[in-house]
Structures are given as structure tokens and as C-alpha cells.
Amino acid sequence: MNFELDPAYKAIQAEARELARAVEPLAATADEMSEVHPGVLAALQKSGLSSLMVPAAYGGRSERPDPLAICLVREVLMGTSSHLDSLFALQGIGSYAISVGGSEEQRRTWLPKVARAEALAALALTEEDVGSDLKRVATELTATPEGLRLHGSKSFISNGGAADFYIVFAKEDGAYSMVLVPADTKGVSIAPTPVIMAPHVLAELNFNKVVLPASARLGQPGRGLDLVLATLAVFRVSVAGAACGLARAALEEAVRHTRTRIQFGRPLAKLGPVAQMLADCWTEIEMAQLLTYRAASYAVTDPAAALPHSSMAKLAATEAASRVVDRCVQMMGRFGLIRNSKIERLYRQARPMRIYEGASEVLRLGIAKQLSEEVR
């Protein structure tokens, strides 16, 4: 069993590190913003890494988006800037339904722009009263003689207000469908979302009897949930990669502090309790990274079949990241509490990762269900 990445993947990691270095001077400012930082977006565009998010036929790098490549990039970017990581990730999360369910016209219109990060993408799933339980969505899609009518609202939508188009999940005739809605469509309005503890580009979306052409539909009527699951199958594991990157960045901050901070006549890193925390952190990161890379490798071949492993990786890595960053703040003492220091930002950024793209508790239910089905 070979645990080394192929040269092509190492080259992608090197590209991501170059982008992260370019953005690092902007990170502290960008990570506190609830709108797109133009300098970070320009750096992402220049890097060309968004091309990983679309098929080669539309400006991408491989036949279809590669979950391991995306995971490796997010691992690097999240260790420097959550704002940068989010911009990169959402290019895929917000466009994948077009790649797998869109018409040729939709693909040619939008995917090359997504690949160049010239058009920002967004996936609109959640609503004011709907989070993990997507089957309770109230936003409604209706076929009329004039076209498709979309009515309802979406809440806490990443890239809301900044995206050039929205992939919207809605109920239709007792089932669920998806449509592509350009941001400038008549009847679409935006309202601010409350600022969260780790600021993020978010907005509330309102669709007031929006009329769309029949060509706005993605996939078959009533098969929208299939497109949601297809998106999760490719991109859920990348959250695990981002969590590993965040945890490693936090540990590096703690190591730099504890090996130079002298207390009781010696560096903190040589005091028993601190040394134990450092060792536990490193061990947990390595464990999470191995599970993440394994799940992402499975997803390259068959994303849908790998989804239980992607869920395990996301659960393990995000929970580990929270434990690691908490220990790192503890090891740094009062210096870990300084507002807008890197470790303080990482502490706040770690917490939402256990909620978005599958809350830990919901993931555990799915993992347990899969286990029960597999054991005979």
C-alpha cells in the first residue's frame, strides 16, 4: 500500500501553497469580511485553481472534478485563509449540478466562467425553517404555460449576494427539483444574514414569483435530490481536508509559541502537560489526514459509493480540528486569546465546520445506518 501522493497531486499542492502565500498578507482582513475581498478573488483567478472544479470539456483539468485534488487544495488554503478556502470550494459546490445535470447550453454558458473564477457560484438549499431536513423545503417550483415559476426564500446561503447564479433546490409536484437562476433575474432579491462568529459571505435570498424558461431546469423533474447527493458525494470529503489544514495551522502556531516561551526555567514544550497536548494534537491530525486522503481516493473512482467514508472523514476531521485548536489556545495561554490573532481566528473558524455540509450528529446517523446494513 503506497501512502505517497502521485507527482501530479504534489504539483497541485505546490500551486495551492503558492496561492496561499500570495493571499497571506490579506488573510486577517479578508477573514473578517462578509463580502468578497477583491484582492483574494483576484489571486484565486490568477492561480487558475478553480479549473479543478469543472470537467475538462469546459475548461477544467480532468474528465470530471477530482475529489482528492480538491481536498488537497482546501487543506492548504484553509490553513491560511477561510475566506480564500470558501471562495475556492464554492466554485465547485455551487456549479457541480450543472456539470452532472445541466444541458449543453447551461454548461457552455457557465462552466468556463466558473473555471476562470469569473462567475461566482452558489448552491441554495437551506431555508429559515429548514436545515438538515431538506425534504421540508417550502420554496416551490411550478410549471406554467409561461415557463417555470419559482417562489419562496432561502437562508444562510454561501456566496449569497456575490454569486452570478444560484442553483436552487425546490419542491415540485410532491417531489424535488433543481433550477439554475441567474442572479440578475427579475424577482430575485437579497437581504443580509446576521454576521456569524467566523464571518463568511452569506445572504438571505428571496424569489418572488420568479419566472424562468423551461431551459433553466437542471436534470429531470423530481430528481433534484439526486443532484444534491451527487454534489455532497464529491465535495463533502473536501471539508475534511480543510479541517486538517486548519488543525495543522493551529498546531504550528502552538509549537512556535511553546518552544520559545520560557516558564519554570524551561520551554513550555518541555513541560509534561504541554508536551502531552502537543503529541495528542499531532497524532489526531495524522489520523484525520489518513482517513481523509483514503476517503478522497475512494471518491475519485466512485463518489456515491464513497459517501459513507467521506462522511466519516468529515466527522472525524472536523471534530479533531475543534479539539486540536482548543488545546492550542490553552497552550498559548493569554496569547491565544488576542482578538484577530491567527490562533484566535482559527478557533472561531473551526466551530462552524462541525455544522455545515452535514452536522456531526446527522453524519453519525447516516454512518450508523450504513454500518447496520453492511454487517450480516
VOPAGU-2260 file (C-alpha; in pm, 1 decimal, decimal comma):
REM VOPAGU-2260
SITE   aa  ch    i         X         Y         Z
SITE  MET   A    0       0,0       0,0       0,0
SITE  ASN   A    1     150,9     330,2    -113,3
SITE  PHE   A    2      85,7     628,3     114,6
SITE  GLU   A    3     268,6     875,8    -108,6
SITE  LEU   A    4      79,9    1115,1    -333,6
SITE  ASP   A    5     141,2    1094,3    -707,1
SITE  PRO   A    6     358,9    1371,2    -856,9
SITE  ALA   A    7      53,1    1528,3   -1020,9
SITE  TYR   A    8    -114,1    1571,0    -682,9
SITE  LYS   A    9     204,6    1709,4    -529,9
SITE  ALA   A   10     218,8    1964,3    -810,3
SITE  ILE   A   11    -136,8    2073,2    -725,8
SITE  GLN   A   12     -35,6    2110,2    -361,3
SITE  ALA   A   13     252,8    2331,4    -472,8
SITE  GLU   A   14      14,2    2551,0    -672,2
SITE  ALA   A   15    -210,0    2582,5    -367,1
SITE  ARG   A   16      84,5    2680,6    -146,1
SITE  GLU   A   17     184,1    2949,8    -394,6
SITE  LEU   A   18    -170,1    3090,0    -385,5
SITE  ALA   A   19    -180,2    3073,8      -5,3
SITE  ARG   A   20     148,1    3268,2      17,7
SITE  ALA   A   21       7,9    3536,0    -212,3
SITE  VAL   A   22    -305,9    3575,3      -0,8
SITE  GLU   A   23    -143,5    3553,1     343,9
SITE  PRO   A   24     -92,2    3932,2     380,1
SITE  LEU   A   25    -465,5    3978,6     311,7
SITE  ALA   A   26    -593,5    3694,5     527,7
SITE  ALA   A   27    -656,0    3875,5     855,8
SITE  THR   A   28    -867,1    4139,2     680,7
SITE  ALA   A   29   -1042,7    3904,1     438,2
SITE  ASP   A   30   -1136,6    3652,6     706,9
SITE  GLU   A   31   -1336,7    3919,7     891,2
SITE  MET   A   32   -1537,2    4020,2     583,7
SITE  SER   A   33   -1892,6    3926,3     491,8
SITE  GLU   A   34   -1843,7    4027,1     130,0
SITE  VAL   A   35   -1590,4    3911,4    -127,5
SITE  HIS   A   36   -1241,2    4054,6     -80,0
SITE  PRO   A   37   -1135,5    4172,3    -429,3
SITE  GLY   A   38    -767,9    4100,2    -372,4
SITE  VAL   A   39    -834,6    3741,8    -264,2
SITE  LEU   A   40   -1064,7    3685,0    -561,3
SITE  ALA   A   41    -804,7    3827,6    -799,1
SITE  ALA   A   42    -540,7    3593,4    -655,0
SITE  LEU   A   43    -771,9    3294,1    -697,9
SITE  GLN   A   44    -840,7    3393,7   -1057,5
SITE  LYS   A   45    -470,5    3431,4   -1131,1
SITE  SER   A   46    -390,6    3090,5    -979,2
SITE  GLY   A   47    -618,0    2901,5   -1216,9
SITE  LEU   A   48    -710,4    2655,2    -941,4
SITE  SER   A   49   -1084,2    2698,9    -993,2
SITE  SER   A   50   -1039,9    2495,8   -1310,9
SITE  LEU   A   51   -1027,3    2189,4   -1083,4
SITE  MET   A   52   -1399,7    2236,0   -1027,4
SITE  VAL   A   53   -1531,2    2169,6   -1379,4
SITE  PRO   A   54   -1487,5    1895,7   -1642,5
SITE  ALA   A   55   -1205,2    1930,5   -1893,2
SITE  ALA   A   56   -1452,2    1980,6   -2177,9
SITE  TYR   A   57   -1548,9    2315,7   -2024,1
SITE  GLY   A   58   -1211,9    2448,7   -1913,1
SITE  GLY   A   59   -1125,9    2204,8   -1634,8
SITE  ARG   A   60    -818,7    1990,8   -1580,8
SITE  SER   A   61    -961,0    1638,7   -1569,5
SITE  GLU   A   62   -1252,3    1448,8   -1718,2
SITE  ARG   A   63   -1454,6    1531,2   -1407,4
SITE  PRO   A   64   -1375,5    1714,0   -1081,1
SITE  ASP   A   65   -1122,7    1513,1    -878,6
SITE  PRO   A   66   -1222,0    1490,0    -508,2
SITE  LEU   A   67    -866,3    1420,1    -391,3
SITE  ALA   A   68    -720,2    1717,4    -580,5
SITE  ILE   A   69    -990,4    1946,9    -439,2
SITE  CYS   A   70    -931,1    1807,9     -90,8
SITE  LEU   A   71    -556,9    1873,3    -111,8
SITE  VAL   A   72    -609,3    2232,8    -223,2
SITE  ARG   A   73    -858,9    2306,5      53,9
SITE  GLU   A   74    -619,2    2159,7     310,5
SITE  VAL   A   75    -357,9    2416,7     209,6
SITE  LEU   A   76    -589,4    2715,6     165,4
SITE  MET   A   77    -779,9    2677,0     493,2
SITE  GLY   A   78    -455,6    2687,6     687,8
SITE  THR   A   79    -404,0    3042,5     558,3
SITE  SER   A   80    -747,1    3197,2     495,9
SITE  SER   A   81   -1101,5    3071,1     544,5
SITE  HIS   A   82   -1217,6    3338,5     300,3
SITE  LEU   A   83    -993,5    3200,7      27,5
SITE  ASP   A   84   -1092,1    2841,9     107,0
SITE  SER   A   85   -1460,9    2929,4      83,1
SITE  LEU   A   86   -1426,3    3112,1    -249,2
SITE  PHE   A   87   -1242,8    2814,5    -396,7
SITE  ALA   A   88   -1476,4    2547,8    -256,8
SITE  LEU   A   89   -1797,9    2718,8    -360,5
SITE  GLN   A   90   -1690,0    2727,4    -724,9
SITE  GLY   A   91   -1739,9    2352,1    -719,6
SITE  ILE   A   92   -2020,0    2314,6    -467,3
SITE  GLY   A   93   -2224,6    2577,9    -648,2
SITE  SER   A   94   -2165,9    2450,3   -1001,9
SITE  TYR   A   95   -2145,7    2071,1    -980,8
SITE  ALA   A   96   -2517,8    2027,3   -1051,3
SITE  ILE   A   97   -2454,3    2197,1   -1386,6
SITE  SER   A   98   -2165,5    1959,5   -1460,4
SITE  VAL   A   99   -2375,9    1647,7   -1397,7
SITE  GLY   A  100   -2731,5    1763,8   -1464,5
SITE  GLY   A  101   -2711,7    2068,2   -1685,6
SITE  SER   A  102   -2790,4    2099,2   -2053,3
SITE  GLU   A  103   -2512,8    2154,5   -2303,3
SITE  GLU   A  104   -2617,3    2518,9   -2327,6
SITE  GLN   A  105   -2602,5    2563,6   -1947,9
SITE  ARG   A  106   -2261,7    2400,8   -1931,0
SITE  ARG   A  107   -2112,6    2608,3   -2211,9
SITE  THR   A  108   -2262,1    2929,5   -2074,8
SITE  TRP   A  109   -2146,5    2894,2   -1714,0
SITE  LEU   A  110   -1876,1    2634,5   -1655,8
SITE  PRO   A  111   -1588,4    2807,4   -1843,4
SITE  LYS   A  112   -1657,5    3121,8   -1637,8
SITE  VAL   A  113   -1659,2    2913,7   -1318,4
SITE  ALA   A  114   -1326,9    2756,2   -1419,8
SITE  ARG   A  115   -1172,3    3103,4   -1451,1
SITE  ALA   A  116   -1348,1    3228,9   -1134,4
SITE  GLU   A  117   -1505,3    3499,2   -1350,0
SITE  ALA   A  118   -1852,2    3386,5   -1237,9
SITE  LEU   A  119   -1909,0    3300,1    -871,8
SITE  ALA   A  120   -2137,0    3007,1    -795,6
SITE  ALA   A  121   -2381,7    2934,5    -513,2
SITE  LEU   A  122   -2596,1    2641,7    -403,4
SITE  ALA   A  123   -2924,4    2745,7    -239,0
SITE  LEU   A  124   -3058,0    2464,4     -20,8
SITE  THR   A  125   -3138,7    2580,0     333,1
SITE  GLU   A  126   -3433,6    2791,5     443,1
SITE  GLU   A  127   -3538,8    2974,7     758,4
SITE  ASP   A  128   -3709,1    2661,6     893,4
SITE  VAL   A  129   -3508,9    2400,4     704,0
SITE  GLY   A  130   -3151,3    2291,6     767,6
SITE  SER   A  131   -3051,6    1924,9     756,5
SITE  ASP   A  132   -3407,2    1808,3     678,6
SITE  LEU   A  133   -3415,9    1918,5     314,8
SITE  LYS   A  134   -3739,2    1735,1     243,2
SITE  ARG   A  135   -3920,6    2007,7     433,9
SITE  VAL   A  136   -3829,3    2286,2     190,8
SITE  ALA   A  137   -4109,9    2532,0     123,1
SITE  THR   A  138   -3966,4    2705,0    -184,3
SITE  GLU   A  139   -4184,5    2588,9    -471,3
SITE  LEU   A  140   -4127,2    2536,2    -841,3
SITE  THR   A  141   -4433,1    2526,4   -1067,5
SITE  ALA   A  142   -4454,9    2457,0   -1439,2
SITE  THR   A  143   -4680,4    2712,4   -1611,1
SITE  PRO   A  144   -4758,1    2798,6   -1975,2
SITE  GLU   A  145   -4519,3    3095,3   -1939,7
SITE  GLY   A  146   -4235,4    2876,1   -1809,0
SITE  LEU   A  147   -4121,0    2776,2   -1460,3
SITE  ARG   A  148   -4233,6    2984,0   -1164,1
SITE  LEU   A  149   -4009,9    2985,2    -854,6
SITE  HIS   A  150   -4146,3    3123,1    -530,5
SITE  GLY   A  151   -4000,1    3115,9    -180,5
SITE  SER   A  152   -3686,4    3204,3      10,5
SITE  LYS   A  153   -3350,1    3059,5     107,8
SITE  SER   A  154   -3149,4    3136,8     419,8
SITE  PHE   A  155   -2778,2    3145,9     512,3
SITE  ILE   A  156   -2666,7    3090,6     152,6
SITE  SER   A  157   -2290,2    3095,7      99,5
SITE  ASN   A  158   -2185,2    3343,7    -170,9
SITE  GLY   A  159   -2531,2    3499,2    -142,1
SITE  GLY   A  160   -2525,6    3847,4    -288,9
SITE  ALA   A  161   -2190,2    3781,8    -456,1
SITE  ALA   A  162   -2278,2    3489,3    -683,0
SITE  ASP   A  163   -2353,8    3531,5   -1051,2
SITE  PHE   A  164   -2600,5    3242,7   -1039,4
SITE  TYR   A  165   -2782,3    3026,2    -785,8
SITE  ILE   A  166   -2856,0    2654,7    -806,8
SITE  VAL   A  167   -3190,2    2640,2    -624,6
SITE  PHE   A  168   -3349,2    2332,9    -464,8
SITE  ALA   A  169   -3728,2    2345,6    -454,3
SITE  LYS   A  170   -4032,2    2122,3    -417,2
SITE  GLU   A  171   -4233,3    2040,5    -727,9
SITE  ASP   A  172   -4546,4    1822,6    -751,2
SITE  GLY   A  173   -4466,7    1625,5    -437,5
SITE  ALA   A  174   -4100,3    1575,6    -528,9
SITE  TYR   A  175   -3789,8    1797,0    -550,7
SITE  SER   A  176   -3625,6    1968,2    -844,7
SITE  MET   A  177   -3335,7    2199,8    -918,9
SITE  VAL   A  178   -3314,8    2509,9   -1134,2
SITE  LEU   A  179   -3040,9    2749,3   -1238,2
SITE  VAL   A  180   -3126,7    3111,6   -1155,7
SITE  PRO   A  181   -2900,3    3394,1   -1281,4
SITE  ALA   A  182   -2851,8    3649,3   -1003,6
SITE  ASP   A  183   -2992,5    3932,7   -1212,9
SITE  THR   A  184   -3323,2    3756,6   -1280,3
SITE  LYS   A  185   -3629,6    3972,1   -1214,2
SITE  GLY   A  186   -3788,2    3888,8    -878,7
SITE  VAL   A  187   -3464,5    3781,5    -708,0
SITE  SER   A  188   -3375,2    3993,6    -405,5
SITE  ILE   A  189   -3104,3    3974,8    -140,9
SITE  ALA   A  190   -3106,0    4054,9     230,6
SITE  PRO   A  191   -2816,5    4036,9     477,3
SITE  THR   A  192   -2770,2    3736,6     702,8
SITE  PRO   A  193   -2664,2    3800,7    1065,4
SITE  VAL   A  194   -2285,1    3806,5    1092,0
SITE  ILE   A  195   -2159,8    3474,5    1227,7
SITE  MET   A  196   -1868,1    3414,2    1465,8
SITE  ALA   A  197   -1634,8    3337,4    1175,0
SITE  PRO   A  198   -1751,1    3590,5     912,5
SITE  HIS   A  199   -1848,9    3443,8     580,1
SITE  VAL   A  200   -2008,9    3564,8     257,7
SITE  LEU   A  201   -2374,0    3483,7     336,2
SITE  ALA   A  202   -2716,4    3620,2     243,1
SITE  GLU   A  203   -3087,8    3556,6     254,3
SITE  LEU   A  204   -3242,1    3503,4     -90,1
SITE  ASN   A  205   -3599,5    3578,1    -185,6
SITE  PHE   A  206   -3762,7    3451,7    -505,2
SITE  ASN   A  207   -4083,9    3644,9    -558,7
SITE  LYS   A  208   -4277,9    3461,0    -829,6
SITE  VAL   A  209   -3964,5    3442,3   -1041,7
SITE  VAL   A  210   -4039,4    3331,8   -1398,0
SITE  LEU   A  211   -3774,3    3115,9   -1563,6
SITE  PRO   A  212   -3758,2    2949,6   -1904,1
SITE  ALA   A  213   -3804,5    2573,4   -1913,6
SITE  SER   A  214   -3435,5    2555,8   -2007,3
SITE  ALA   A  215   -3345,3    2669,5   -1653,0
SITE  ARG   A  216   -3423,8    2324,7   -1519,7
SITE  LEU   A  217   -3131,4    2106,7   -1408,1
SITE  GLY   A  218   -3176,5    1734,9   -1459,1
SITE  GLN   A  219   -3514,8    1567,7   -1468,2
SITE  PRO   A  220   -3823,6    1698,3   -1285,5
SITE  GLY   A  221   -3845,4    1548,9    -938,2
SITE  ARG   A  222   -3480,3    1434,2    -932,5
SITE  GLY   A  223   -3329,7    1733,6    -756,5
SITE  LEU   A  224   -3231,4    1534,7    -450,5
SITE  ASP   A  225   -3010,8    1316,1    -671,2
SITE  LEU   A  226   -2814,9    1626,1    -773,2
SITE  VAL   A  227   -2776,6    1733,4    -410,3
SITE  LEU   A  228   -2639,8    1390,9    -316,7
SITE  ALA   A  229   -2408,6    1389,9    -618,7
SITE  THR   A  230   -2266,6    1724,3    -505,4
SITE  LEU   A  231   -2214,7    1601,7    -149,1
SITE  ALA   A  232   -2050,0    1284,1    -275,2
SITE  VAL   A  233   -1774,3    1486,1    -441,8
SITE  PHE   A  234   -1733,2    1779,2    -204,8
SITE  ARG   A  235   -1811,8    1658,9     149,5
SITE  VAL   A  236   -1469,6    1499,6     187,8
SITE  SER   A  237   -1307,3    1830,2      94,2
SITE  VAL   A  238   -1442,0    1977,5     420,0
SITE  ALA   A  239   -1236,2    1713,6     598,0
SITE  GLY   A  240    -931,9    1830,8     404,7
SITE  ALA   A  241    -996,2    2189,3     508,6
SITE  ALA   A  242   -1033,7    2079,9     871,9
SITE  CYS   A  243    -697,7    1900,6     858,6
SITE  GLY   A  244    -536,0    2215,2     719,7
SITE  LEU   A  245    -688,9    2431,9     991,0
SITE  ALA   A  246    -579,2    2192,7    1266,4
SITE  ARG   A  247    -223,1    2176,0    1136,6
SITE  ALA   A  248    -201,8    2555,5    1113,4
SITE  ALA   A  249    -319,9    2583,5    1474,5
SITE  LEU   A  250     -66,4    2327,0    1590,4
SITE  GLU   A  251     216,6    2508,9    1413,8
SITE  GLU   A  252     118,5    2829,6    1595,5
SITE  ALA   A  253     123,3    2644,6    1927,4
SITE  VAL   A  254     459,4    2480,2    1855,4
SITE  ARG   A  255     621,5    2814,3    1772,1
SITE  HIS   A  256     491,4    2958,3    2096,9
SITE  THR   A  257     564,3    2668,4    2330,6
SITE  ARG   A  258     921,6    2606,7    2217,5
SITE  THR   A  259    1019,4    2971,3    2280,5
SITE  ARG   A  260     802,7    3065,8    2579,4
SITE  ILE   A  261    1002,0    3000,5    2899,0
SITE  GLN   A  262     816,1    2912,9    3218,1
SITE  PHE   A  263     953,8    2740,3    3528,5
SITE  GLY   A  264    1300,6    2756,6    3376,4
SITE  ARG   A  265    1231,5    2570,3    3055,7
SITE  PRO   A  266    1032,8    2599,5    2730,8
SITE  LEU   A  267     664,8    2520,7    2768,1
SITE  ALA   A  268     703,4    2241,6    2513,0
SITE  LYS   A  269     922,4    2054,3    2760,3
SITE  LEU   A  270     672,4    2071,1    3043,6
SITE  GLY   A  271     484,8    1742,2    3081,2
SITE  PRO   A  272     121,7    1854,1    3035,1
SITE  VAL   A  273     206,6    2077,4    2738,1
SITE  ALA   A  274     418,6    1808,6    2573,1
SITE  GLN   A  275     126,8    1566,9    2607,9
SITE  MET   A  276    -108,8    1811,8    2438,1
SITE  LEU   A  277     135,1    1868,2    2153,1
SITE  ALA   A  278     170,7    1494,5    2099,9
SITE  ASP   A  279    -204,6    1436,2    2111,4
SITE  CYS   A  280    -265,1    1713,4    1859,9
SITE  TRP   A  281     -12,9    1583,7    1610,9
SITE  THR   A  282    -141,5    1227,4    1645,3
SITE  GLU   A  283    -503,9    1330,5    1591,4
SITE  ILE   A  284    -416,4    1536,2    1283,6
SITE  GLU   A  285    -226,1    1248,0    1127,3
SITE  MET   A  286    -516,1    1010,7    1195,1
SITE  ALA   A  287    -769,6    1251,3    1044,5
SITE  GLN   A  288    -549,3    1315,9     742,4
SITE  LEU   A  289    -507,1     946,1     667,1
SITE  LEU   A  290    -882,7     886,5     682,6
SITE  THR   A  291    -945,5    1194,1     470,3
SITE  TYR   A  292    -698,0    1101,0     197,2
SITE  ARG   A  293    -833,8     744,5     190,3
SITE  ALA   A  294   -1193,7     862,6     156,6
SITE  ALA   A  295   -1099,0    1115,8    -111,5
SITE  SER   A  296    -911,4     847,4    -303,9
SITE  TYR   A  297   -1221,9     626,1    -296,6
SITE  ALA   A  298   -1431,1     919,6    -416,2
SITE  VAL   A  299   -1210,8     967,5    -722,1
SITE  THR   A  300   -1333,6     631,7    -855,5
SITE  ASP   A  301   -1694,1     628,9    -728,3
SITE  PRO   A  302   -1808,6     935,2    -531,8
SITE  ALA   A  303   -2152,4     794,1    -447,7
SITE  ALA   A  304   -2018,5     463,0    -312,9
SITE  ALA   A  305   -1754,3     651,8    -113,3
SITE  LEU   A  306   -2004,8     886,3      55,0
SITE  PRO   A  307   -2013,6     691,1     386,8
SITE  HIS   A  308   -1634,2     713,6     403,6
SITE  SER   A  309   -1648,8    1083,3     311,1
SITE  SER   A  310   -1896,8    1133,0     594,8
SITE  MET   A  311   -1665,0     953,0     837,7
SITE  ALA   A  312   -1373,3    1167,3     724,4
SITE  LYS   A  313   -1573,3    1488,3     759,7
SITE  LEU   A  314   -1692,8    1383,6    1106,3
SITE  ALA   A  315   -1350,1    1274,3    1229,0
SITE  ALA   A  316   -1153,4    1567,0    1086,1
SITE  THR   A  317   -1386,2    1848,0    1195,2
SITE  GLU   A  318   -1425,5    1707,2    1545,6
SITE  ALA   A  319   -1047,9    1660,7    1569,9
SITE  ALA   A  320    -987,9    2015,8    1446,6
SITE  SER   A  321   -1206,4    2153,8    1725,3
SITE  ARG   A  322   -1017,2    1955,0    1988,0
SITE  VAL   A  323    -678,7    2048,2    1843,6
SITE  VAL   A  324    -742,5    2421,2    1817,6
SITE  ASP   A  325    -887,8    2428,7    2169,0
SITE  ARG   A  326    -572,3    2265,7    2307,9
SITE  CYS   A  327    -357,3    2507,3    2109,4
SITE  VAL   A  328    -533,2    2810,3    2257,3
SITE  GLN   A  329    -485,1    2655,3    2601,7
SITE  MET   A  330    -114,2    2600,8    2541,3
SITE  MET   A  331     -71,4    2961,5    2430,1
SITE  GLY   A  332    -246,3    3098,6    2736,4
SITE  ARG   A  333    -338,6    3465,1    2719,8
SITE  PHE   A  334    -161,2    3497,7    2384,6
SITE  GLY   A  335    -417,5    3258,7    2237,1
SITE  LEU   A  336    -698,2    3496,1    2330,7
SITE  ILE   A  337    -581,3    3802,1    2142,0
SITE  ARG   A  338    -855,5    3915,6    1908,1
SITE  ASN   A  339    -774,0    3862,7    1538,5
SITE  SER   A  340    -451,7    3679,1    1609,6
SITE  LYS   A  341    -416,0    3379,6    1381,7
SITE  ILE   A  342    -488,8    3126,2    1653,9
SITE  GLU   A  343    -798,2    3316,8    1765,1
SITE  ARG   A  344    -926,3    3326,0    1406,9
SITE  LEU   A  345    -863,8    2954,0    1368,9
SITE  TYR   A  346   -1050,0    2888,9    1694,9
SITE  ARG   A  347   -1360,1    3066,7    1563,5
SITE  GLN   A  348   -1330,6    2915,6    1216,0
SITE  ALA   A  349   -1314,0    2559,7    1348,2
SITE  ARG   A  350   -1654,2    2569,2    1515,9
SITE  PRO   A  351   -1881,5    2610,4    1209,3
SITE  MET   A  352   -1711,4    2318,0    1034,1
SITE  ARG   A  353   -1895,5    2073,3    1260,2
SITE  ILE   A  354   -2227,6    2216,1    1136,6
SITE  TYR   A  355   -2214,3    2297,7     766,0
SITE  GLU   A  356   -2228,3    2035,3     489,8
SITE  GLY   A  357   -2357,0    1777,1     735,1
SITE  ALA   A  358   -2377,8    1840,6    1108,8
SITE  SER   A  359   -2183,1    1586,0    1312,3
SITE  GLU   A  360   -2498,2    1439,8    1465,3
SITE  VAL   A  361   -2665,0    1391,5    1125,7
SITE  LEU   A  362   -2349,7    1231,4     987,1
SITE  ARG   A  363   -2342,4     985,3    1277,4
SITE  LEU   A  364   -2697,0     876,8    1194,9
SITE  GLY   A  365   -2605,2     807,8     833,2
SITE  ILE   A  366   -2282,8     628,3     924,3
SITE  ALA   A  367   -2461,7     407,7    1178,3
SITE  LYS   A  368   -2734,4     324,9     924,5
SITE  GLN   A  369   -2474,3     222,8     667,3
SITE  LEU   A  370   -2292,2       8,2     923,5
SITE  SER   A  371   -2613,5    -171,3    1019,2
SITE  GLU   A  372   -2682,5    -250,1     654,6
SITE  GLU   A  373   -2331,4    -383,8     589,3
SITE  VAL   A  374   -2298,0    -617,2     889,2
SITE  ARG   A  375   -2455,2    -959,1     829,0
